[in-house]
Amino acid sequence: MESYNYSDIQEVPLGNPRFRAQVERFLQANGLKMEAMDSYYTISDADGGILAGAGLCGDTIKCVAVSESARCAGLSSPLVSRLVSEAAAAGFDNVKVFTKPGNAAVFSSLGFRLVGRSPKAVLMENGRGLALYVEYLASRRTEGRTGVAVMNANPLTLGHKYLIDKASRSVDRLFVIPVREDVSMFSYPERKAMLEEAAKEFPNVEVLEGSAYSISASTFPSYFLKTRNEASESQMLLDLDIFASHIAPALGAVVRFVGSEPSDALTAAYNEAMRSILPGRGVEVVEIPRLCLSAPSCHSERSEESPVSASAVRKAVDAGSLAGAIGLVPLFSAPYLLAELAGRALRLELEAPLKPGLVGPDGPGAHADMDFGLMSAAVGAIRRSMTAHIDLWKDPVVLGKAVEVDALAASGGVNTHRGAIFCLCLVVTSAWRHLLGELPGMDMMQALRELIPGAASAVVPSIDTHGGMAVNRYGVKGALQMALDGYRPLFEDWLPYYRSVEGEEYALQKTLLRIMSSLDDTCIIHRRSLERAREVKREAASLLGNFSAEGLKEMNRRFSEEGISPGGCADMLSLTLMARSLEI
């Protein structure tokens, strides 16, 4: 038998369709299906046929297989050692493996310990991750009847709060475990913070740290894909085995609470698996009916009862509608919705192509120091920073400075969004004040026009910025003066115009041209001249009046070559999109 070693192991380029198909065929021949993986490593024979392979997804080894002809060649040990090494290089010191039960002995010989099992899969790890988590859980254990609820809360809704309320009434202590996996619209720190805010109303409720051992990419990856198949059935059984064997005993939990699931087949199947398995392991399962709220019927004037769901909130936010989401969440969840809508506005602006002279997916425009990837990183940092600094929302100026620091850190010091940060922080904090009860007789748009000028009045004018120098030299209106005026062009011109073209193919680009035709953009004034900025306004108005895609492409080409970047107009486009989200 030919011997193999570490140097025989090669990474397969999964992005190449031919090699990916080869891995898929190899896995299928060995009774496995292709799963999401960051990388896949193989040992091949002289003809290029795969003898053994294993993949890595984060800290978890997956899709481990050895061809029947090579199962006595000792290929598993060098292959697994390579993946452990790769995981360690990526910063993971506790590597897990998701594999068939028949491979458990092999991994045990390589230093892996069993975490959980199901009839068709086992999860093992080579560190003390589970032991440390169990020790942490045991330290929170209390006397009396104890219950557990595991929640994703993406975001936390009135339904989650209702479940916590109902569950807390039937136990002496309720532990809430947030799903830690960060593949949701709202991050783990955000979801945990919302749960902690909800728990403040219930003295016997404690929110614990989440882990990789409960509804995670390691234990139950299908949960996040919402796919029900043979693999998902095996994963949910493994997840529940870990809960029954380790988590519940550490907490002294005798009951697990779940919400009823009327629409998601996978979650409904998970609930059914709990009812089937956990009572036999000493844990009662209590299913709490989903909270329903009245909603207008599409077919009559009557109101119909609809279950509250986080997916409905996310759908409304995805569509850019605060009004469609706000009635389904407790008030303390609102800032997270506002921050997500602000991030959405920035992403929509950035992702629109053919913006004259501006960075987009089609190129860097007039910029040598920015590109789409850099701008995307800054947008993500702004979105995260807004909720990381919720304690600063009472002061939009302080909030804006904190967000700007985080954005600059993400962009390596390049000023990508200073103007957008300024206006969006004014808007989200003003919207938040209105939701808290200020100006109750007004709708959101009226309230914003009243609240924004007062918030902006706390800003100290600066001539150190490019915009400030242009304002000081030429007397044009800068970002601060526009805010002090309550963004009149936004509410009286740009937003109504966007509303009139919304849904058209070039709605964002047309709205940008509308803004360009009326705004004295200090970015253009600084980079070129006041006269050129005025010419840009005339050119934008002319193209908008006789719009064509070819004309837009030509303007983009000319502005990019000439170094004209209407960055202030891009900021106002983001502001317009944000205002539209607050309007519907």
Secondary structure as GFF3:
##gff-version 3
##sequence-region A 1 584
A	DSSP	three_ten_helix	6	8	.	.	.	ID=ss1
A	DSSP	beta_strand	9	12	.	.	.	ID=ss2
A	DSSP	alpha_helix	17	29	.	.	.	ID=ss3
A	DSSP	beta_strand	39	44	.	.	.	ID=ss4
A	DSSP	beta_strand	50	57	.	.	.	ID=ss5
A	DSSP	beta_strand	60	66	.	.	.	ID=ss6
A	DSSP	three_ten_helix	68	70	.	.	.	ID=ss7
A	DSSP	alpha_helix	76	89	.	.	.	ID=ss8
A	DSSP	beta_strand	96	99	.	.	.	ID=ss9
A	DSSP	three_ten_helix	101	103	.	.	.	ID=ss10
A	DSSP	alpha_helix	104	109	.	.	.	ID=ss11
A	DSSP	beta_strand	113	118	.	.	.	ID=ss12
A	DSSP	beta_strand	121	125	.	.	.	ID=ss13
A	DSSP	alpha_helix	129	139	.	.	.	ID=ss14
A	DSSP	beta_strand	146	151	.	.	.	ID=ss15
A	DSSP	alpha_helix	158	168	.	.	.	ID=ss16
A	DSSP	beta_strand	173	178	.	.	.	ID=ss17
A	DSSP	alpha_helix	188	199	.	.	.	ID=ss18
A	DSSP	beta_strand	205	207	.	.	.	ID=ss19
A	DSSP	alpha_helix	222	225	.	.	.	ID=ss20
A	DSSP	alpha_helix	230	242	.	.	.	ID=ss21
A	DSSP	pi_helix	243	247	.	.	.	ID=ss22
A	DSSP	alpha_helix	248	251	.	.	.	ID=ss23
A	DSSP	beta_strand	253	259	.	.	.	ID=ss24
A	DSSP	alpha_helix	265	277	.	.	.	ID=ss25
A	DSSP	three_ten_helix	278	281	.	.	.	ID=ss26
A	DSSP	beta_strand	284	288	.	.	.	ID=ss27
A	DSSP	beta_strand	292	296	.	.	.	ID=ss28
A	DSSP	beta_strand	303	307	.	.	.	ID=ss29
A	DSSP	alpha_helix	310	318	.	.	.	ID=ss30
A	DSSP	alpha_helix	323	326	.	.	.	ID=ss31
A	DSSP	three_ten_helix	331	333	.	.	.	ID=ss32
A	DSSP	alpha_helix	334	351	.	.	.	ID=ss33
A	DSSP	alpha_helix	372	388	.	.	.	ID=ss34
A	DSSP	three_ten_helix	390	392	.	.	.	ID=ss35
A	DSSP	alpha_helix	396	411	.	.	.	ID=ss36
A	DSSP	alpha_helix	418	435	.	.	.	ID=ss37
A	DSSP	alpha_helix	444	456	.	.	.	ID=ss38
A	DSSP	alpha_helix	466	474	.	.	.	ID=ss39
A	DSSP	alpha_helix	479	484	.	.	.	ID=ss40
A	DSSP	alpha_helix	488	489	.	.	.	ID=ss41
A	DSSP	pi_helix	490	494	.	.	.	ID=ss42
A	DSSP	alpha_helix	495	501	.	.	.	ID=ss43
A	DSSP	alpha_helix	507	516	.	.	.	ID=ss44
A	DSSP	alpha_helix	522	527	.	.	.	ID=ss45
A	DSSP	alpha_helix	530	545	.	.	.	ID=ss46
A	DSSP	alpha_helix	549	562	.	.	.	ID=ss47
A	DSSP	alpha_helix	567	583	.	.	.	ID=ss48
###
